[in-house]
Amino acid sequence: MTTPVRTRIKKSASLIVSSTVAAAALAGSIAITATAYTNAVAHSQPPSPGDSCSVLHQTTTDADGQTMWCNSMMTGTHGLVWQYGGPA
Protein backbone atom coordinates (compact mmCIF):
# COMPACT_ATOMS: atom_id res chain seq x y z
CA MET A 1 0.00 0.00 0.00
CA THR A 2 1.41 3.35 -1.00
CA THR A 3 0.98 6.66 0.79
CA PRO A 4 -0.99 9.24 -1.20
CA VAL A 5 1.12 12.00 -2.79
CA ARG A 6 -0.67 14.74 -0.83
CA THR A 7 0.26 13.12 2.50
CA ARG A 8 3.90 12.70 1.44
CA ILE A 9 4.10 16.37 0.40
CA LYS A 10 2.64 17.51 3.74
CA LYS A 11 5.13 15.36 5.66
CA SER A 12 8.04 16.68 3.58
CA ALA A 13 6.93 20.29 4.06
CA SER A 14 6.53 19.73 7.78
CA LEU A 15 10.04 18.26 8.01
CA ILE A 16 11.52 21.22 6.10
CA VAL A 17 9.78 23.73 8.37
CA SER A 18 10.91 21.86 11.49
CA SER A 19 14.51 21.75 10.24
CA THR A 20 14.46 25.46 9.38
CA VAL A 21 13.09 26.41 12.81
CA ALA A 22 15.68 24.23 14.55
CA ALA A 23 18.51 25.78 12.51
CA ALA A 24 17.28 29.31 13.27
CA ALA A 25 17.06 28.54 16.98
CA LEU A 26 20.58 27.14 16.98
CA ALA A 27 21.95 30.16 15.10
CA GLY A 28 20.21 32.53 17.53
CA SER A 29 21.63 30.63 20.49
CA ILE A 30 25.15 30.80 19.06
CA ALA A 31 24.82 34.55 18.39
CA ILE A 32 23.60 35.24 21.94
CA THR A 33 26.41 33.17 23.44
CA ALA A 34 29.04 34.93 21.30
CA THR A 35 27.66 38.36 22.23
CA ALA A 36 27.64 37.54 25.94
CA TYR A 37 31.22 36.27 25.74
CA THR A 38 32.38 39.34 23.80
CA ASN A 39 30.74 41.74 26.26
CA ALA A 40 32.25 39.94 29.23
CA VAL A 41 35.74 40.11 27.72
CA ALA A 42 35.53 43.59 26.21
CA HIS A 43 34.46 45.39 29.37
CA SER A 44 36.98 43.98 31.83
CA GLN A 45 38.54 47.32 32.90
CA PRO A 46 38.32 50.82 31.37
CA PRO A 47 41.58 52.47 30.29
CA SER A 48 43.37 55.27 32.09
CA PRO A 49 45.07 58.26 30.44
CA GLY A 50 48.40 57.14 29.00
CA ASP A 51 47.38 53.51 28.48
CA SER A 52 48.24 52.29 25.00
CA CYS A 53 45.57 51.97 22.30
CA SER A 54 45.66 50.78 18.70
CA VAL A 55 43.15 52.72 16.54
CA LEU A 56 43.78 56.45 15.97
CA HIS A 57 40.78 58.63 17.00
CA GLN A 58 38.89 55.70 18.51
CA THR A 59 36.82 56.71 21.56
CA THR A 60 35.95 55.03 24.85
CA THR A 61 34.98 56.07 28.37
CA ASP A 62 37.03 55.95 31.54
CA ALA A 63 35.90 54.58 34.92
CA ASP A 64 34.05 57.86 35.63
CA GLY A 65 32.24 57.88 32.26
CA GLN A 66 34.37 60.63 30.69
CA THR A 67 35.15 60.32 26.98
CA MET A 68 38.73 59.52 26.01
CA TRP A 69 40.33 59.49 22.56
CA CYS A 70 43.13 57.40 21.11
CA ASN A 71 45.78 59.95 20.03
CA SER A 72 49.49 59.89 19.35
CA MET A 73 51.88 60.92 22.12
CA MET A 74 53.47 64.34 21.69
CA THR A 75 56.90 63.12 22.84
CA GLY A 76 58.91 59.93 22.77
CA THR A 77 57.90 57.24 20.32
CA HIS A 78 54.70 59.03 19.25
CA GLY A 79 52.80 55.80 19.94
CA LEU A 80 49.03 55.81 20.45
CA VAL A 81 47.67 56.35 23.97
CA TRP A 82 44.32 57.15 25.60
CA GLN A 83 43.93 60.90 26.27
CA TYR A 84 41.24 63.42 27.23
CA GLY A 85 40.39 66.44 25.09
CA GLY A 86 39.32 65.11 21.71
CA PRO A 87 41.10 63.96 18.60
CA ALA A 88 44.44 65.56 17.89
Stockholm file with secondary structure:
# STOCKHOLM 1.0

chainA/1-88         MTTPVRTRIKKSASLIVSSTVAAAALAGSIAITATAYTNAVAHSQPPSPGDSCSVLHQTTTDADGQTMWCNSMMTGTHGLVWQYGGPA
#=GR chainA/1-88 SS CCCCHHHHHHHHHHHHHHHHHHHHHHHHHHHHHHHHHHHHHHTSCCCCTTCBCSSTTCEEECTTSCEEEEEECSSTTCCEEEESSSCC
#=GC SS_cons        CCCCHHHHHHHHHHHHHHHHHHHHHHHHHHHHHHHHHHHHHHTSCCCCTTCBCSSTTCEEECTTSCEEEEEECSSTTCCEEEESSSCC
//
